[in-house]
Amino acid sequence: MNTKKLTPTAIRKLGIAAITKELGPAGMIHFFEQYELGYGDYTKEREFILQGEEVESIVKKIKERRKQDQINPFSFLLCSLETLETVP
């Protein structure tokens, strides 16, 4: 099939039909749920959360967290929500 001659709408319809045929209606819905557009301003949120932190300190925190997770695999449940609650 030559897709260069198809309109974007036609390509989208054919794509949805192909996914639905292969995965079924429920599978098609699950597939598209993975591609939400999201919301907010990622750049502003990232700058607020990181507040000028250097890569080296982030890597250090990740390594420390991994050590904690080896000791207590459920330590992620104890994370503070303060950062998330203060995001503008």
Steps between C-alpha positions, in 0.01 A plus 500: 500500500635843406446717806636809323167535320293467818388793712602515866140418594500190277833384643367548854182302421699216339736493796217481753335225296827301484561533875140404577520199268823381662429581867121512515300798628622475861861460387465800271380710793790383719742579217376857463492557875879475490522811282328771699608856431550585865460840655695772678835654417768236540785752469371719785427199717846350437672830582295532820569144614870498414569861604845509341608160630800350321497166319761358738281560806199347325705189413617478861139515625397231252779269620406562863137428421591175327692390810196579717275307262724194532460516877126577490339436159190694612687816599348684204173501695667714765594779256401849598230663290617849595670559166192397305272711718707816442527479121338813358 
